[in-house]
Each structure stands twice: as C-alpha cells, then as structure tokens.
Amino acid sequence: MPLPHHVVVAVFPGVDLLDVTGPAEVFALANRETGGRAGYRVRLAGPVAGEVRTSAGVRLLTDVAFADVGTEVDTLIVPGAVDMTGDGPRARVDEDIVAWVKETAPRARRVASVCVGAHVLAAAGLLDGRTATTHWSTAAQLAADHPGVTVDPDPIFVRTDHGRLWTGAGISACLDLSLALVAEDLGERTALALARQLVMYLKRQGGQSQFSVPLSRPAADRRDIDELRLWMADHLDEDLSAAALADRMCLSERHFARVFAQETGTSPAAYVEAARIEVARRLLETTDGPLGQIAAAAGLGSVETLHRAFRRRLATTPAAYRRRFRTRAG
C-alpha cells in the first residue's frame, strides 16, 4: 500500500461550493477506481470544527479546526470566495485565512488554489515572483493587488515551483486541476480513467485556454452544425476539408461554408485548425512523443504544418510550448 495522501481543503463562510466538492469528488473517485490503492484521505478544515455555510447556501461540516490540522498535510487545497460589487466580482481575502495558509503551506508537500483561491495564496506571499492563474473575472484584481505575481488569465491551471505550487482557473476547472494532481501521483492512465468516469468531454491540460474550442463558440441555432462540431472533435485526424464536411452534411461546399460561418463565427478551415492545435497542445503537455507523431495525431499532417500553425495561432514554436507547459515533473 502506498503512503496515504492527506488532502486538506480549507473551508470558510461563503466559500464556493464546487471549489470544495469538486476536488474531493475526484480524490474519492480515485480511491474507488483503484480499489483504495490511491490512498487519498480528504479532510475539510475550517476556522472551527463544525458547520460552514457556502456561497450556494449548502452547509458543510468541517472535520477539523484550522488550529488542529497538525503537520500531516500532503496536499493543501485553498478554494476561494467572491463578493459581488458594482464593478463586478471581487475575490474575498480574509486575513485569518491568509495567516493560516501562510503558516500551513510550508508543511505541505504541495499547495493548490482553486479559482479565486489564488488571491489567498498571493496574499500569503506564496506567489511572489511566480506565474499564476485564477478565474478570468478576477485576474485584473489579482494583478493589481499583487504586482510581484505574473498573472496569466488564460490557462486552466499553472504549475510552478518544481511542481509544488499549483493555481487553477475557475468553476469546473477545479476538476481539471484535480485530475492533474492525480496524474502526478498515479499516472496519466489513471487520470484518464477518472475523466471518463466523470464524463468529461475533454481532459484539458495546464496551459490550455479556459475556453476550449468546442466551448469557445456559442451553441449554434442549427442542431446539425452543433452535432457536426462534436463529430469533428473526435475525428481530427481525418479529412476535414470544407468539401468533405459539406459532403457529410449533404450540402454544396459553398452553402456549407456560408452556413458554418454564420453559426460559428469562423470558417470551417479556421475552426478545424484551432481544434487540431488544441489537441497538439495537450499532447505536447503530457507526452514525450516526437513532433511528427504529434502532428499526425492532431491531424496537422507534418511537422512543418505544426510549426506554421503554432506560429500563426500562438506566436511560439511547438518545442518552446512544450518546455513551458510540460505537466510532468522533470
């Protein structure tokens, strides 16, 4: 049996409910899928042991008070809370929570913030001189409040300090972050099995946009176009030329191109390239495969095409992208 992974999740009044329950569910599912071999033990810690009302109005029961957490902390997870103001959402930063995180973080093997919990880590001084992400709606606040932090509002999560510090984006991205933590502990195969159990359409990786290609466009008025987009995402290594797609839709190529652009706001070729780049990014982040293999798997065909697409869309090269966003520990 492996050593247990003691996961402590900070809970406090007004905390976002999914920030707490999402990671807890992933770790519990990891235990179930591995027959208990994963060894995760999740505890909720709060200012006091007992009842805490979340932002959703649902009440949680903490297992232990902050003062009694002790030194056995493998993974510390810090969720967030927001207050709505006339200028939009503002991340809430409670000084008592900040003080406890500052004291507890050095005892943990790794620390991860969920959504606007990054503001708490920053206030505790854990993100100084580092790159971090948070929910896109409070990224400007994080940058303004903490100029020593390089805020990148785009990625799903950012891993820094040799894998010890993680910051995650908002809402459902807590699942992506938690799956990445499981992948680090138990391997990509186990994380992928959990993603299937969670019925997650795409297991997004750190460095990928908070808005994946299938989600970045609003739902089309035509159901057949939406169905085509989902089919395309599963067949990116096939012929997805406008002619082939038009034939699949039983439309003339000219009419199909016009309808697709009206429904998605982009041309079929641009949409396909963006989707293929997203797959290439995921493979660069999670595998050591050669560029030719990645180009083929993503449907981009050749290394030359992969390079051109990355320079055009991301203003970087595949190799530079891999060096920055590789998720496994080096």
Summary of the structure (lengths in Angstrom):
residues: 330
radius of gyration: 21.3
end to end distance: 25.3
largest distance: 68.6
contacts: 1075
relative contact order: 0.09
helix: 48%
strand: 15%
